[in-house]
Amino acid sequence: MTRPFQLHPDRLFPSDPAQRDICRRLYAEVADLPIVSPHGHTDPAWFAGNASFGNAAEFLLHPDHYAFRMLYSQGISLDALGVRNKGADPRESWRIFAQNYHLFRGTPTRMWMDWVFAEAFGFDVQFAGETSDLYYDLITEKLATDAFRPRALYDRYGIEVIATTESPLDTLEHHAAIRSANASGEWAGRVVTAYRPDPVVDPEFEGFHDNLARFSDLSGEDAYSYAGYLAAHRGRRAFFAEMGATSTDHGHPTAATADLSDAEAEALFARVTGGSVSAADAELFRAHMLTVMAGMSLDDGLVMQIHPGSFRNHNPWLFDHYGRDKGADIPTSTDYVHALRPLLGRYGNEAGLTIILFTLDETSYARELAPLAGHYPALKLGPAWWFHDSPEGMRRFRSHTTETAGFYNSVGFNDDTRAFLSIPARHDVARRIDCGFLAQLVAEHRMEEWEAAELAVDLSYNLAKAAYKL
């Protein structure tokens, strides 16, 4: 049975009538603000080549690990969904998604996808098995038009800037092509990169030793000597900055930091590059390099992001067959007070340094993160991230951190997505939730409405732009 479908204009607003009225007014101030997307994983090749996205499955299902993660949890194979299986029929993969769309009830994925279906493609009937072909055909047909090419969608949704994420081993040729298009007047969109050194900082990253050879080739330095290794980072960071980067990003298993002497660091580097490496040495090297990278950020001005606390590739079979980033990363409990003390003891008082800290461990919000960010000038809190990029997660983040850190020791919102149209969808959710949180403060006479209106603009736009130097 086909059911009608539409987005309610008051979705995610408070149920209390007085607060809802305030929220409506606040949201009206921010709904149409430009989007600053300061951290994410969209493909710069989209904007460089501006090719059509292909079919519905390629565009909305295959890049979105939130979507196929849920389906996999219900016993649906990634091969059937067409994830890294070019032989799969995309229409049938899409049909599986449609037939199982009920699995996403109450999840952020459902909200984001519904926004895309209604706002981007104009559907007014529910996505389900009965409407699978209707959805597939119309989406695929529209994706073939110029209006749905990457640059047109960027312009259509008021995106001001997008930061992608690349490793030091990337040549950034797509970013060079985008800059060329900017220079020639072909396209005015701003797409910048971010420096993610995990493949050459984590001794347990697959191919670490071979990655250092590539690192040497690209940098012109001997990355197998400690001095050359550090010089290679400085050179590649400078190259990334030339290509528009304003930030670095570090996805470590823990938040551990260390501040080793030069002699200790050189001896450790010799061990981690000399063959088989112990887990303790790998962790110590990652910890030391976070402090080193903070020092480099103080020198070159790149904002430092730390995304710790994910047990990457928890499912060994899935990793062996499909590789990383296939929905098998699991949050872990994370210590920040003790783990960050070496780094913050050295650099935390530097007002010229910005370190944006994220967590997957919500128990640390009020106990550790808010007090740390509410004290150290260098430290800011990134928004609710990954598993907590949700209405409840955003509300918990605000309620647990604001009393101690305030709003202005946070950095607004970033979408951290690989799926293009979830960028405007996620920013809309964040704006609605923040306006609802502020509306409660106004209704309780803890803040004037004009202050809340200013804050809503800051949380939606100004804070991210300032924190990431965009």
C-alpha positions as CSV (number, residue, x, y, z in Angstrom):
1,M,0.0,0.0,0.0
2,T,1.4,3.4,-1.0
3,R,1.3,6.0,1.8
4,P,1.6,9.8,1.6
5,F,4.8,11.4,2.7
6,Q,5.7,15.0,3.7
7,L,8.1,16.6,6.1
8,H,6.4,18.4,9.0
9,P,7.6,22.1,9.3
10,D,7.9,21.7,13.1
11,R,9.9,18.5,13.1
12,L,12.4,18.3,16.0
13,F,10.9,21.4,17.6
14,P,9.9,21.3,21.2
15,S,6.4,19.9,22.0
16,D,5.7,22.7,24.5
17,P,3.7,25.3,22.6
18,A,5.5,28.3,24.1
19,Q,8.9,26.9,23.5
20,R,7.9,25.8,20.0
21,D,6.8,29.3,19.1
22,I,10.2,30.7,20.2
23,C,11.9,27.9,18.3
24,R,10.1,28.8,15.1
25,R,11.3,32.4,15.3
26,L,14.9,31.4,16.1
27,Y,14.9,28.9,13.3
28,A,13.6,31.4,10.8
29,E,16.8,33.4,11.5
30,V,19.1,30.5,10.6
31,A,17.3,28.3,8.2
32,D,18.7,29.9,5.1
33,L,22.2,30.7,6.3
34,P,25.1,29.5,4.1
35,I,26.5,26.1,5.0
36,V,30.1,25.9,6.3
37,S,31.1,22.3,6.2
38,P,34.5,22.4,7.9
39,H,35.2,18.6,8.2
40,G,34.0,15.7,6.1
41,H,34.8,13.0,3.7
42,T,33.2,13.9,0.4
43,D,35.2,13.1,-2.7
44,P,37.0,16.1,-4.2
45,A,36.8,14.3,-7.6
46,W,33.1,15.1,-7.6
47,F,33.8,18.8,-7.8
48,A,36.9,18.6,-9.9
49,G,35.2,16.6,-12.7
50,N,31.6,17.6,-12.1
51,A,30.4,14.3,-13.6
52,S,26.9,13.0,-13.0
53,F,26.5,10.9,-9.9
54,G,25.1,7.9,-11.7
55,N,22.1,6.0,-10.3
56,A,20.2,6.2,-7.1
57,A,22.1,3.3,-5.4
58,E,25.5,4.7,-6.3
59,F,24.5,8.2,-5.0
60,L,22.6,7.5,-1.8
61,L,23.3,3.9,-0.7
62,H,26.9,2.9,-1.6
63,P,28.7,5.9,0.0
64,D,26.6,5.9,3.2
65,H,28.0,3.5,5.9
66,Y,25.1,4.5,8.2
67,A,22.7,3.0,5.7
68,F,24.4,-0.3,4.8
69,R,25.5,-0.8,8.4
70,M,21.9,-1.2,9.6
71,L,21.1,-3.5,6.7
72,Y,24.2,-5.6,7.4
73,S,23.1,-5.9,11.0
74,Q,19.9,-7.6,9.8
75,G,21.9,-10.2,7.8
76,I,21.8,-8.5,4.4
77,S,25.1,-9.0,2.6
78,L,27.1,-6.0,1.3
79,D,27.5,-7.8,-2.0
80,A,23.7,-7.8,-2.5
81,L,23.8,-4.0,-1.7
82,G,26.5,-3.4,-4.3
83,V,29.1,-2.3,-1.8
84,R,32.4,-2.9,-3.6
85,N,30.5,-5.4,-5.8
86,K,30.3,-4.0,-9.3
87,G,28.4,-7.0,-10.6
88,A,25.4,-6.3,-8.4
89,D,22.3,-4.9,-10.2
90,P,21.9,-1.4,-8.7
91,R,18.1,-1.5,-9.1
92,E,17.9,-4.7,-7.1
93,S,20.3,-3.2,-4.4
94,W,18.0,-0.2,-4.2
95,R,15.0,-2.5,-3.9
96,I,16.5,-4.3,-0.9
97,F,17.1,-0.9,0.7
98,A,13.5,0.2,0.0
99,Q,12.0,-3.1,1.3
100,N,13.9,-2.7,4.5
101,Y,13.5,1.0,5.0
102,H,11.3,0.4,8.1
103,L,14.5,-0.7,9.9
104,F,15.6,2.9,10.0
105,R,12.5,4.2,12.0
106,G,13.6,6.5,14.7
107,T,17.2,6.8,13.5
108,P,19.2,9.8,12.2
109,T,19.6,8.0,8.8
110,R,15.8,8.0,8.4
111,M,15.7,11.8,9.0
112,W,18.5,12.5,6.6
113,M,17.1,10.3,3.9
114,D,13.6,11.6,4.3
115,W,15.0,15.2,3.9
116,V,16.8,14.2,0.7
117,F,13.7,12.4,-0.7
118,A,11.4,15.3,0.0
119,E,13.6,18.4,-0.4
120,A,16.0,17.3,-3.1
121,F,13.7,15.1,-5.2
122,G,10.2,16.2,-4.3
123,F,8.7,12.8,-3.4
124,D,5.2,12.8,-1.8
125,V,4.8,9.1,-1.2
126,Q,6.6,7.0,1.3
127,F,9.8,5.1,0.3
128,A,9.0,1.4,0.5
129,G,9.1,-1.8,-1.5
130,E,6.0,-0.7,-3.4
131,T,7.6,2.6,-4.5
132,S,11.2,1.3,-5.0
133,D,11.1,1.6,-8.8
134,L,9.4,5.0,-8.7
135,Y,12.1,6.3,-6.4
136,Y,14.9,4.6,-8.4
137,D,13.8,5.9,-11.7
138,L,13.1,9.5,-10.7
139,I,16.3,9.9,-8.7
140,T,18.4,8.3,-11.5
141,E,16.7,10.5,-14.1
142,K,17.3,13.7,-12.1
143,L,20.9,12.7,-11.4
144,A,21.5,12.7,-15.2
145,T,20.5,16.4,-15.5
146,D,22.9,19.3,-15.1
147,A,20.9,20.5,-12.1
148,F,22.0,17.5,-10.1
149,R,25.7,17.6,-10.9
150,P,28.0,18.2,-7.9
151,R,28.7,21.8,-8.5
152,A,25.1,22.7,-9.1
153,L,24.0,20.9,-5.9
154,Y,26.8,22.8,-4.0
155,D,25.4,26.1,-5.3
156,R,21.7,25.1,-4.8
157,Y,22.1,24.3,-1.1
158,G,24.1,27.5,-0.3
159,I,27.3,25.7,0.6
160,E,30.0,28.3,1.2
161,V,32.9,26.0,1.8
162,I,33.5,22.2,2.1
163,A,36.7,20.7,3.6
164,T,37.5,17.2,2.5
165,T,40.0,14.9,4.2
166,E,43.1,13.5,2.5
167,S,46.3,11.7,3.7
168,P,49.8,13.0,3.2
169,L,50.1,10.3,0.5
170,D,47.5,12.0,-1.7
171,T,48.8,14.1,-4.6
172,L,45.7,16.4,-4.3
173,E,45.3,16.5,-8.1
174,H,41.5,16.9,-7.7
175,H,42.0,19.9,-5.5
176,A,44.4,21.4,-8.0
177,A,41.7,21.0,-10.7
178,I,39.2,22.7,-8.5
179,R,41.6,25.6,-7.9
180,S,42.2,25.8,-11.6
181,A,38.4,26.0,-12.2
182,N,38.2,28.8,-9.6
183,A,41.1,30.7,-11.2
184,S,39.5,30.5,-14.7
185,G,36.1,31.7,-13.5
186,E,34.6,28.3,-14.4
187,W,33.2,27.7,-10.9
188,A,33.4,29.7,-7.7
189,G,32.8,26.9,-5.2
190,R,35.4,26.6,-2.4
191,V,36.6,23.1,-1.6
192,V,39.6,22.7,0.6
193,T,41.5,19.7,1.9
194,A,42.6,18.7,5.5
195,Y,45.7,16.9,6.5
196,R,45.0,13.4,7.9
197,P,48.4,11.8,8.6
198,D,47.1,8.5,10.1
199,P,48.7,6.2,7.4
200,V,52.2,7.5,8.3
201,V,51.7,8.2,12.0
202,D,50.0,4.9,13.1
203,P,52.5,2.0,13.1
204,E,49.5,-0.4,13.1
205,F,47.9,1.2,10.0
206,E,48.0,-1.3,7.2
207,G,51.1,-0.9,5.0
208,F,52.7,1.6,7.4
209,H,56.3,0.7,6.4
210,D,55.5,1.0,2.7
211,N,53.6,4.2,3.3
212,L,56.8,5.8,4.6
213,A,58.5,5.0,1.2
214,R,55.7,6.8,-0.6
215,F,55.9,9.6,2.0
216,S,59.6,9.9,1.2
217,D,59.0,10.1,-2.5
218,L,56.3,12.8,-2.2
219,S,58.2,14.9,0.3
220,G,61.7,14.6,-1.1
221,E,62.8,13.7,2.5
222,D,64.1,10.5,4.0
223,A,61.1,9.5,6.0
224,Y,63.0,6.5,7.5
225,S,65.1,8.8,9.6
226,Y,63.4,10.7,12.4
227,A,64.7,14.1,11.3
228,G,63.7,13.4,7.7
229,Y,60.3,12.1,8.9
230,L,59.5,15.3,10.7
231,A,60.7,17.4,7.7
232,A,58.4,15.3,5.5
233,H,55.4,16.2,7.7
234,R,56.3,19.9,7.6
235,G,56.7,19.9,3.8
236,R,53.5,18.0,3.2
237,R,51.6,20.2,5.7
238,A,52.9,23.3,3.8
239,F,51.7,21.8,0.5
240,F,48.3,21.0,1.9
241,A,48.1,24.6,3.2
242,E,48.9,25.9,-0.3
243,M,46.0,23.8,-1.6
244,G,43.6,25.4,0.9
245,A,43.9,23.3,4.0
246,T,43.2,25.2,7.3
247,S,43.1,22.1,9.5
248,T,44.6,18.7,10.3
249,D,42.7,15.6,11.6
250,H,43.9,12.8,13.7
251,G,41.9,9.6,14.2
252,H,43.7,7.7,16.9
253,P,42.4,4.8,18.9
254,T,42.8,6.7,22.2
255,A,43.4,10.3,23.3
256,A,46.9,9.4,24.7
257,T,49.6,12.0,24.2
258,A,53.3,12.0,25.2
259,D,56.0,14.6,25.3
260,L,59.3,12.7,24.6
261,S,62.8,14.1,24.5
262,D,64.5,14.1,21.1
263,A,66.6,11.1,22.1
264,E,63.6,9.2,23.3
265,A,61.6,10.0,20.2
266,E,64.5,9.0,17.9
267,A,64.9,5.7,19.7
268,L,61.2,5.0,19.5
269,F,61.1,5.9,15.8
270,A,63.8,3.4,15.2
271,R,61.8,0.7,16.9
272,V,58.5,1.4,15.1
273,T,60.2,1.5,11.7
274,G,62.5,-1.4,12.3
275,G,60.2,-4.4,11.7
276,S,57.7,-5.9,14.0
277,V,56.3,-3.3,16.4
278,S,54.8,-3.8,19.8
279,A,51.4,-2.5,20.7
280,A,52.9,-0.4,23.5
281,D,55.4,1.2,21.1
282,A,52.7,1.9,18.5
283,E,50.5,3.6,21.1
284,L,53.5,5.6,22.5
285,F,54.5,6.7,19.0
286,R,50.9,7.8,18.2
287,A,50.8,9.7,21.5
288,H,54.1,11.4,20.9
289,M,53.1,12.4,17.4
290,L,49.9,14.1,18.6
291,T,52.1,16.4,20.7
292,V,54.5,16.9,17.8
293,M,51.6,17.8,15.5
294,A,50.3,20.3,18.0
295,G,53.7,22.0,17.9
296,M,53.6,22.0,14.1
297,S,50.1,23.5,14.2
298,L,51.4,26.3,16.5
299,D,54.0,27.0,13.9
300,D,52.0,26.8,10.7
301,G,48.6,27.9,12.0
302,L,46.7,24.7,10.9
303,V,43.8,24.0,13.3
304,M,44.2,20.5,14.9
305,Q,41.3,18.1,15.2
306,I,41.5,15.0,17.3
307,H,38.9,12.2,16.7
308,P,39.8,9.5,19.3
309,G,38.0,6.5,20.8
310,S,37.0,4.3,17.9
311,F,37.9,0.7,17.7
312,R,38.5,0.6,14.0
313,N,37.6,-2.4,11.9
314,H,36.2,-4.4,14.8
315,N,34.9,-7.1,12.5
316,P,38.0,-8.8,11.0
317,W,36.1,-10.8,8.4
318,L,34.5,-7.6,7.1
319,F,37.8,-5.8,7.0
320,D,39.5,-8.6,5.1
321,H,36.7,-8.8,2.5
322,Y,35.6,-5.1,2.1
323,G,38.3,-2.9,3.7
324,R,38.0,-0.1,6.2
325,D,35.0,2.3,6.7
326,K,32.3,-0.3,6.2
327,G,30.4,0.3,9.4
328,A,32.4,-1.9,11.8
329,D,34.0,0.8,13.8
330,I,32.8,0.7,17.5
331,P,33.1,3.4,20.2
332,T,35.2,2.8,23.2
333,S,35.5,4.5,26.6
334,T,38.1,7.2,26.5
335,D,40.1,9.0,29.1
336,Y,41.0,12.7,28.4
337,V,42.1,14.2,31.7
338,H,45.2,12.0,32.0
339,A,45.7,11.2,28.4
340,L,45.8,14.9,27.2
341,R,47.9,16.2,30.0
342,P,51.3,15.9,28.3
343,L,50.1,17.8,25.2
344,L,48.1,20.4,27.1
345,G,51.0,20.8,29.6
346,R,53.2,21.9,26.8
347,Y,50.8,23.7,24.4
348,G,47.4,24.1,26.1
349,N,48.1,27.7,27.2
350,E,48.8,28.9,23.7
351,A,46.0,31.2,22.6
352,G,47.3,31.0,19.1
353,L,46.7,27.3,18.8
354,T,43.3,25.7,18.2
355,I,42.8,22.1,19.1
356,I,39.2,20.8,18.4
357,L,38.5,17.7,20.5
358,F,35.8,15.1,19.7
359,T,34.5,12.1,21.6
360,L,32.5,9.0,21.1
361,D,32.3,8.5,24.9
362,E,29.4,10.7,26.1
363,T,30.2,9.9,29.8
364,S,33.2,12.2,29.4
365,Y,31.2,15.3,28.4
366,A,30.5,16.9,31.8
367,R,33.2,15.1,33.8
368,E,36.2,15.8,31.5
369,L,35.7,17.5,28.2
370,A,33.7,20.6,29.4
371,P,36.0,21.3,32.3
372,L,39.1,21.0,30.0
373,A,37.7,23.2,27.3
374,G,36.4,25.6,29.9
375,H,40.0,26.1,31.1
376,Y,42.6,25.7,28.4
377,P,42.8,28.5,25.8
378,A,43.9,26.2,23.1
379,L,41.1,23.7,23.5
380,K,37.6,23.7,21.8
381,L,34.9,21.0,21.7
382,G,33.8,19.6,18.5
383,P,30.1,18.8,18.1
384,A,28.3,15.5,18.9
385,W,30.1,13.2,16.5
386,W,29.3,10.0,14.5
387,F,27.1,7.8,16.6
388,H,25.9,10.8,18.5
389,D,25.1,13.0,15.4
390,S,21.5,12.7,16.3
391,P,18.7,14.7,17.9
392,E,19.2,13.1,21.3
393,G,23.0,13.1,21.0
394,M,23.0,16.9,20.1
395,R,20.8,17.6,23.1
396,R,22.9,15.6,25.5
397,F,26.0,17.4,24.2
398,R,24.5,20.8,24.8
399,S,23.0,20.0,28.2
400,H,26.2,18.3,29.5
401,T,28.8,20.7,28.3
402,T,27.2,24.2,28.2
403,E,27.1,24.9,32.0
404,T,30.9,24.5,32.3
405,A,32.3,25.2,28.8
406,G,29.7,27.6,27.6
407,F,28.7,27.9,23.9
408,Y,31.8,29.7,22.7
409,N,34.2,27.0,23.7
410,S,32.4,24.8,21.1
411,V,32.8,25.1,17.3
412,G,29.2,24.9,15.9
413,F,28.4,22.0,13.7
414,N,30.2,19.8,11.2
415,D,28.6,17.0,9.2
416,D,31.6,14.6,8.9
417,T,29.9,12.8,6.0
418,R,30.7,10.9,2.8
419,A,27.2,11.3,1.4
420,F,26.8,14.6,-0.4
421,L,23.1,15.4,0.2
422,S,23.3,14.5,3.8
423,I,25.3,17.7,4.2
424,P,22.3,20.1,4.0
425,A,20.1,17.5,5.7
426,R,22.4,17.2,8.7
427,H,22.9,21.0,9.0
428,D,19.1,21.4,9.0
429,V,18.8,18.9,11.9
430,A,21.5,20.6,13.9
431,R,20.0,24.1,13.4
432,R,16.6,22.8,14.5
433,I,18.0,21.1,17.6
434,D,20.1,24.1,18.7
435,C,17.1,26.4,18.2
436,G,15.0,24.1,20.4
437,F,17.7,24.1,23.1
438,L,17.9,27.8,23.0
439,A,14.1,28.2,23.0
440,Q,14.0,26.4,26.4
441,L,16.5,28.8,27.9
442,V,14.5,31.7,26.7
443,A,11.2,30.2,28.0
444,E,12.8,29.6,31.4
445,H,14.0,33.3,31.4
446,R,17.6,32.2,31.5
447,M,18.4,34.2,28.3
448,E,16.7,36.9,26.3
449,E,15.4,36.0,22.9
450,W,17.7,38.5,21.1
451,E,20.6,36.7,22.7
452,A,19.3,33.3,21.6
453,A,18.9,34.7,18.1
454,E,22.5,35.8,18.0
455,L,23.6,32.5,19.4
456,A,21.6,30.5,16.9
457,V,23.5,32.3,14.1
458,D,26.8,31.7,15.8
459,L,26.1,28.0,16.3
460,S,24.8,27.6,12.8
461,Y,27.5,29.6,10.9
462,N,29.9,31.9,12.7
463,L,31.6,29.5,15.2
464,A,32.6,26.9,12.6
465,K,33.9,29.5,10.2
466,A,36.0,31.2,12.9
467,A,37.3,28.1,14.6
468,Y,38.4,26.5,11.3
469,K,39.8,29.7,9.9
470,L,37.4,29.6,6.9
